[in-house]
Amino acid sequence: MKDESLENNVVTLYGRGWSIRRLSREFGISRDRVGRILLQNQHKRETGSEYRLKPTKRATKLDPFKEYIGELLETYKDPPPTIERVFELVREKGYQGGRTIVSLYLAGVRGKQTKEPIICVETSPGQRASHDWSEYFIYFSGTDKKEKVIFFSYILNYSRRQFIEVVDDKTQVTLFQCLINSFMYFDGVPLQIKSDNQKACVDRWEFGRAVFNKTFLDFASHYCFAPLTIHPGKPRENLKVERPFYYLEKNFLNARSFFDISDLKKQLTEWLLMVNDQRIHRTTKRKPIDLFRNIELALLQRLPRKQYDTSTIEYRVVNNESCIEWRGYYYVVPTGYMYETCPVRGGKEQIIIYGSGFEEIIRYAIPENGRENRYIGRSRSQSSKTSYPKTKEVIFRLQAMGHIMEQYIEQVKRHKPASYRHHLMGVLSLKVNYHRDDIIMAVHRALNYKVYESGAIENFLSVNAEKKNEIKLFPRNRSRYEKE
């Protein structure tokens, strides 16, 4: 493995007069490796390209038997001999090597294998739909550069009518919202929906069967469809959605210009209705819109009265800036909840922050993409400040942990009068990563040894207690988030 730091040391010290023997002894590497490092560096400095050793063809144990293998392949063509059978036959001739070299040689001799034929299975009206993602880099004249655009495609397998949407990511929440939009676009749900092995749908495979994600199964039950998936490594099983992406690329994205993403979405909507729906499909020989309206629409399942709630609930710790981080933004929470673990419900339009008893604390609208100021709910005058709870509130929250904390508060005030607030805040912040009982044990030990610094208590916990979280309270690149 390439070690840039080692190579830099070898090159620079050699330039200062160190011998190859001394470099080898100093860094614990062979003299040959030192020589290679110096040779490669010199070659790159003089030519600008990486130095590569010329491959040398070495004799192998299989060489005497290659002519015999050629005779086998020429004699037996239908069916051709398998790797295992060739290996057995050359072993009978005296070959003493392994099986791998035989398989590699046969792969090189046989070349590219013939692909399996494509078998397109037709389904009845209203029975099945398929969905998938695809990414393209598209030039926008408004910014004069190419940007990555993610498309979601959903197609009814019988009528071939298609719904395509531009999305920001490939998360499960986005998938659910796209599927809901598709159901509403077609005013119904098929009996089955097939996808590839994306993580939003499939957790793993066991004994040749897919284990679907629990949340995805809950979503499927809400809309009364059976989830299906392709076998790993066989994308052709979902050809009915793969092929329309080819049509999207060759028709919609071909010879069209877009000013920005909004212009692309507008043109995409028009293209779906005026072109994609109205074309004569090469397999069905009919327009997708005609098959949909006349046959398939009546056989789709009706939509439920209430759509599936796509918002997600996760737990977040209120950091020492009295903020909760969610999807790259920092949402301000009242200082009374600092260092508490709070449930957060995040949706497409808003985020709701709850207390430990699941009472609502505050809610915010989701900010627009690209916002520079990452702090939501904090004014410009507050953006350079850090909010902290009042000392009385810190003492009250520590006292709620038990009698030991009352003793600690009294002693730290007596022995650390100038910095007792700092140590009380430090002990309170330990609730983020450590269990209450462990904190009390550490404080009890500190009182016995007359050690009152919060840092000493934290060091004791880091060695003797098991963490419940691994959370850093300060955001990275803080100065970047404070831009207005």
C-alpha positions in Angstrom: 0.0 0.0 0.0 1.3 3.4 -0.9 2.5 5.4 2.1 2.9 9.1 1.1 4.3 10.2 4.5 7.0 7.5 4.5 7.9 8.3 0.9 8.2 12.0 1.7 10.5 11.3 4.6 12.7 9.0 2.5 13.0 11.4 -0.4 13.7 14.5 1.8 16.2 12.8 4.1 18.0 11.2 1.1 18.3 14.7 -0.3 20.0 15.8 2.9 22.7 13.2 2.6 21.3 10.2 4.4 22.4 6.9 2.9 20.1 4.1 1.7 21.3 1.8 4.5 20.6 4.5 7.2 17.1 5.1 5.7 16.4 1.4 5.7 17.4 1.0 9.3 15.6 4.2 10.5 12.2 3.4 8.9 12.3 -0.4 9.3 12.0 -1.1 5.5 14.3 -3.0 3.1 17.0 -1.2 1.1 15.3 -2.4 -2.1 12.1 -0.6 -1.1 14.1 2.6 -0.3 15.7 2.3 -3.8 12.3 1.9 -5.5 10.9 4.9 -3.7 13.8 7.1 -4.8 13.7 5.7 -8.4 10.0 6.3 -8.7 10.3 9.9 -7.4 13.2 10.7 -9.7 11.2 9.2 -12.7 8.1 11.3 -11.9 10.2 14.5 -11.5 11.9 14.0 -14.8 9.0 12.7 -16.9 5.8 13.8 -15.1 4.4 10.3 -15.1 4.3 7.4 -12.7 7.1 4.9 -12.9 5.8 1.4 -13.7 7.7 -1.8 -13.7 7.5 -3.7 -17.0 5.5 -6.9 -16.4 7.5 -10.0 -16.8 5.9 -13.2 -18.1 6.6 -16.0 -15.8 6.4 -19.7 -16.5 3.5 -21.4 -14.8 2.7 -25.0 -14.0 -0.1 -24.9 -16.5 2.1 -24.0 -19.5 2.9 -27.7 -20.5 -0.9 -28.4 -20.6 -2.2 -25.5 -22.5 -2.0 -27.3 -25.9 -4.0 -30.2 -24.4 -6.6 -27.7 -23.1 -6.9 -26.2 -26.6 -7.6 -29.7 -28.0 -10.3 -30.2 -25.4 -12.0 -27.0 -26.3 -11.8 -27.8 -30.0 -13.2 -31.3 -29.5 -16.0 -30.6 -27.1 -18.1 -27.6 -28.2 -21.7 -28.5 -27.5 -21.7 -28.4 -24.6 -18.3 -27.0 -23.8 -16.3 -28.5 -21.0 -16.7 -26.8 -17.6 -13.8 -25.4 -15.6 -14.1 -28.3 -13.1 -14.0 -30.9 -15.8 -11.0 -29.3 -17.5 -9.2 -29.2 -14.1 -9.9 -32.9 -13.6 -8.6 -33.9 -17.0 -5.3 -31.9 -16.7 -4.8 -33.4 -13.2 -5.0 -36.8 -14.8 -2.2 -35.7 -17.2 0.0 -34.8 -14.3 -0.8 -31.1 -13.6 0.1 -30.2 -10.0 -1.2 -26.7 -9.8 -4.4 -25.2 -8.4 -7.8 -24.7 -9.9 -7.7 -20.8 -10.0 -5.0 -20.6 -12.7 -7.0 -23.0 -14.8 -10.2 -20.9 -14.5 -8.3 -17.7 -15.3 -6.7 -19.2 -18.4 -10.0 -20.5 -19.7 -11.7 -17.1 -19.2 -8.9 -15.6 -21.3 -9.2 -18.2 -24.0 -13.0 -18.3 -24.3 -13.4 -14.5 -24.2 -16.7 -12.8 -23.8 -19.6 -15.2 -23.1 -22.9 -15.0 -24.8 -25.5 -13.1 -22.8 -28.7 -14.8 -21.6 -31.8 -14.0 -23.8 -34.1 -11.4 -22.5 -37.5 -12.8 -21.5 -40.1 -10.0 -21.0 -43.0 -11.2 -18.9 -46.4 -9.6 -19.6 -48.8 -9.0 -16.7 -52.5 -8.4 -16.6 -54.0 -4.9 -16.2 -53.7 -3.5 -12.8 -51.4 -6.3 -11.6 -48.0 -4.8 -11.5 -45.9 -1.6 -11.6 -42.2 -1.0 -11.4 -40.0 1.8 -10.1 -36.3 2.8 -10.2 -33.9 5.7 -10.0 -31.5 7.1 -12.7 -28.9 9.9 -12.6 -27.8 12.2 -15.4 -25.5 15.2 -15.6 -27.4 17.9 -17.4 -26.2 21.3 -18.6 -28.2 24.3 -17.5 -27.7 27.5 -19.4 -28.7 29.6 -16.3 -25.6 28.5 -14.5 -23.5 27.6 -17.5 -22.5 24.2 -16.0 -23.6 20.6 -15.7 -25.4 19.4 -12.6 -26.4 16.0 -11.3 -30.1 15.4 -11.6 -31.9 12.3 -10.1 -35.0 11.0 -11.8 -37.6 8.7 -10.3 -39.5 6.6 -12.7 -42.7 4.6 -12.0 -44.4 2.6 -14.8 -47.6 0.5 -15.1 -46.4 -2.7 -16.6 -49.5 -3.4 -18.7 -50.3 -0.1 -20.3 -46.7 1.2 -20.1 -48.0 4.6 -18.9 -45.2 6.3 -16.9 -44.7 8.9 -14.2 -41.3 10.5 -13.9 -40.2 13.0 -11.2 -37.0 14.9 -10.4 -35.9 14.4 -6.8 -33.1 15.6 -4.5 -32.0 12.2 -3.1 -32.7 8.5 -2.9 -33.7 8.2 0.7 -36.6 6.1 1.9 -38.7 9.2 2.7 -38.2 10.5 -0.8 -39.1 7.1 -2.3 -42.4 7.0 -0.2 -43.3 10.5 -1.4 -42.5 9.6 -5.0 -44.7 6.5 -4.8 -47.5 8.5 -3.2 -47.2 11.1 -6.0 -47.3 8.2 -8.6 -50.5 6.7 -7.0 -52.2 10.1 -7.1 -51.1 10.7 -10.7 -52.7 7.4 -11.8 -55.5 7.6 -9.3 -54.9 4.0 -8.1 -52.5 1.4 -6.9 -51.6 -1.9 -8.6 -51.6 -5.3 -6.8 -47.8 -5.6 -7.0 -44.9 -3.2 -7.2 -41.4 -4.3 -8.2 -38.1 -2.6 -7.4 -34.5 -3.3 -7.5 -32.5 -4.2 -4.3 -32.3 -0.7 -3.0 -31.8 -0.3 0.8 -35.0 1.7 1.1 -36.9 -1.5 0.2 -34.7 -4.6 1.0 -32.6 -5.2 4.1 -30.9 -8.4 2.9 -31.4 -11.7 1.2 -31.7 -15.0 3.2 -31.9 -18.5 1.6 -32.7 -17.0 -1.8 -35.5 -14.8 -0.6 -35.6 -11.0 0.0 -36.1 -9.7 3.5 -38.0 -6.4 3.0 -37.5 -3.4 5.2 -40.1 -3.2 8.0 -41.0 0.4 7.3 -41.4 -0.3 3.6 -43.7 -3.3 4.4 -45.8 -0.9 6.6 -46.0 1.5 3.6 -47.0 -1.4 1.3 -49.7 -2.6 3.7 -51.1 1.0 3.9 -51.6 0.9 0.1 -52.4 -2.8 -0.1 -49.8 -3.8 -2.6 -47.3 -6.8 -2.5 -43.7 -5.7 -2.8 -41.5 -7.6 -5.3 -37.8 -7.2 -6.0 -35.3 -8.5 -8.6 -32.6 -11.0 -7.8 -29.2 -9.5 -7.0 -27.1 -8.8 -10.1 -30.0 -9.2 -12.5 -31.3 -5.7 -13.5 -32.9 -7.2 -16.7 -35.6 -8.6 -14.4 -36.9 -5.0 -14.1 -36.6 -4.3 -17.8 -40.0 -2.6 -18.1 -38.6 0.4 -16.1 -35.0 0.2 -17.3 -35.9 0.5 -20.9 -38.1 3.7 -20.5 -35.1 5.4 -18.9 -33.3 4.8 -22.2 -36.3 6.4 -24.0 -36.1 9.4 -21.5 -32.4 9.8 -22.3 -32.8 9.5 -26.1 -35.9 11.6 -26.5 -36.5 14.0 -23.6 -32.9 14.7 -22.7 -31.7 14.7 -26.3 -31.5 17.9 -28.3 -33.3 20.0 -25.6 -32.0 22.9 -23.6 -32.9 23.7 -20.0 -32.4 27.1 -18.2 -32.5 25.6 -14.7 -34.1 22.8 -12.7 -37.5 24.5 -12.6 -37.5 24.7 -16.4 -36.5 21.0 -16.6 -39.4 20.0 -14.4 -41.9 22.1 -16.4 -40.7 20.6 -19.7 -40.7 17.1 -18.2 -44.4 17.4 -17.2 -45.4 18.5 -20.7 -43.3 15.8 -22.3 -45.0 13.0 -20.2 -48.4 14.1 -21.3 -47.8 15.2 -24.9 -45.1 12.8 -26.0 -44.6 9.8 -23.7 -48.3 9.2 -23.3 -49.1 9.7 -27.0 -46.4 7.6 -28.6 -47.1 4.2 -30.1 -45.3 1.7 -27.9 -43.2 -0.8 -29.9 -44.5 -3.8 -27.9 -48.2 -3.1 -27.3 -48.6 -1.2 -30.7 -50.9 1.2 -28.9 -50.7 4.5 -27.0 -50.0 4.1 -23.3 -52.7 6.6 -22.5 -55.4 4.6 -24.4 -54.5 1.3 -22.7 -54.6 3.1 -19.4 -57.9 4.9 -19.8 -59.8 2.1 -21.5 -58.5 -0.9 -19.6 -56.1 -0.5 -16.7 -57.5 2.5 -14.8 -60.7 0.6 -13.8 -58.6 -2.3 -12.4 -56.3 -0.3 -10.1 -57.1 -0.4 -6.3 -58.5 2.8 -4.9 -56.4 5.2 -2.8 -56.9 5.3 1.0 -58.6 8.4 2.5 -55.4 9.3 4.4 -52.1 9.2 2.7 -49.1 7.5 4.5 -47.2 9.8 6.9 -43.8 10.0 5.4 -42.2 12.0 8.2 -39.5 10.3 10.2 -38.9 10.3 14.0 -35.3 10.3 15.2 -33.6 11.3 18.5 -31.2 14.2 18.7 -29.2 15.7 21.6 -29.5 19.4 22.3 -25.9 20.6 22.1 -24.1 23.2 24.1 -25.3 25.9 21.6 -28.9 24.9 22.5 -29.4 23.6 19.0 -30.5 20.3 17.4 -28.8 19.2 14.2 -31.1 17.9 11.4 -30.0 17.3 7.8 -27.2 19.8 8.0 -29.0 22.7 9.7 -29.0 23.7 13.4 -32.5 24.4 14.9 -32.6 26.5 18.1 -34.2 24.9 21.1 -35.1 26.7 24.5 -32.0 26.6 26.8 -34.0 24.5 29.3 -33.5 21.4 27.1 -29.7 21.7 26.7 -28.0 18.3 26.8 -31.4 16.5 26.7 -32.2 13.8 24.2 -35.3 15.0 22.2 -37.5 13.2 19.6 -37.6 15.0 16.3 -40.2 14.5 13.6 -38.9 15.6 10.2 -41.1 15.9 7.1 -40.9 17.5 3.7 -42.4 20.8 4.8 -41.5 21.1 8.5 -39.6 19.8 11.5 -41.2 19.3 15.0 -39.0 19.0 18.1 -40.5 17.2 21.2 -39.5 17.0 24.8 -38.7 13.7 26.6 -42.4 13.2 27.4 -43.2 13.7 23.7 -44.7 17.1 24.3 -44.1 19.5 21.4 -41.4 22.1 22.1 -41.1 24.0 18.9 -41.6 23.6 15.1 -39.8 25.1 12.1 -40.4 25.2 8.4 -37.7 23.3 6.4 -35.3 25.9 4.9 -34.7 26.2 1.2 -31.7 24.3 -0.2 -28.4 26.2 -0.4 -29.1 28.5 2.6 -25.8 29.8 3.9 -26.8 30.5 7.5 -27.2 27.1 9.0 -28.7 28.3 12.2 -32.6 28.3 12.1 -34.4 30.3 14.7 -31.5 32.6 15.7 -31.3 36.2 14.8 -28.3 37.9 13.3 -27.3 39.5 16.6 -27.4 36.1 18.3 -25.5 34.2 15.5 -22.1 34.9 17.1 -23.3 34.0 20.6 -23.7 30.7 22.4 -26.8 30.3 24.5 -26.4 28.7 27.9 -28.9 28.0 30.7 -28.9 30.1 33.8 -26.9 28.9 36.8 -30.0 28.3 38.8 -31.4 26.1 36.1 -28.2 24.1 35.9 -28.2 23.6 39.7 -31.9 22.6 39.6 -31.3 19.9 36.9 -28.3 18.5 38.8 -30.1 18.4 42.1 -32.8 16.3 40.4 -30.2 13.6 40.0 -30.0 12.9 43.7 -28.5 13.8 47.1 -24.9 13.2 45.9 -25.2 16.0 43.4 -26.3 18.4 46.1 -23.2 17.6 48.0 -21.1 18.1 44.9 -22.7 21.4 44.2 -21.9 22.6 47.7 -18.3 21.4 47.6 -17.5 22.8 44.2 -18.9 26.2 45.1 -16.6 26.2 48.2 -13.4 25.0 46.6 -13.9 26.5 43.1 -15.7 29.8 43.7 -14.4 31.4 40.5 -15.1 28.5 38.1 -17.9 26.4 39.8 -20.4 27.2 37.0 -18.0 25.8 34.4 -17.6 22.5 36.4 -21.4 22.3 37.0 -22.0 22.7 33.2 -19.4 20.1 32.5 -21.0 17.5 34.8 -24.5 18.3 33.4 -23.2 17.8 29.8 -22.0 14.2 30.7 -25.7 13.2 30.5 -25.3 13.2 26.7 -22.9 10.3 26.6 -23.2 8.5 30.0 -25.9 6.9 32.0 -27.2 8.6 35.1 -26.0 5.9 37.5 -22.5 6.0 36.2 -22.3 9.8 36.6 -23.5 9.5 40.2 -20.9 6.9 40.9 -18.1 9.1 39.3 -19.2 12.1 41.4 -19.3 10.0 44.6 -15.8 8.9 43.9 -14.7 12.5 43.2 -16.1 13.7 46.6 -14.3 10.9 48.4 -11.0 11.9 46.8 -11.8 15.7 47.1 -11.5 16.1 43.3 -14.0 18.6 42.0 -13.0 19.3 38.4 -15.5 18.2 35.8 -12.7 17.1 33.5 -11.4 14.6 36.1 -14.9 13.2 36.5 -15.2 12.8 32.7 -11.8 11.1 32.5 -12.9 8.6 35.1 -16.1 7.8 33.2 -14.2 7.5 29.9 -12.1 4.7 31.4 -14.6 2.9 33.7 -18.1 3.5 32.2 -19.7 2.4 28.9 -21.0 5.2 26.7 -24.6 5.2 25.6 -23.8 7.7 22.8 -20.8 9.0 20.9 -21.8 12.6 20.3 -19.8 15.7 19.9 -21.5 18.9 21.1 -19.6 21.3 18.9 -20.5 21.4 15.1 -17.6 21.1 12.7 -16.5 24.2 10.7 -18.5 26.4 13.0 -17.4 29.6 11.3 -18.9 28.4 8.0 -22.3 27.9 9.5 -22.4 31.4 11.0 -22.3 33.2 7.6 -25.3 35.3 7.0 
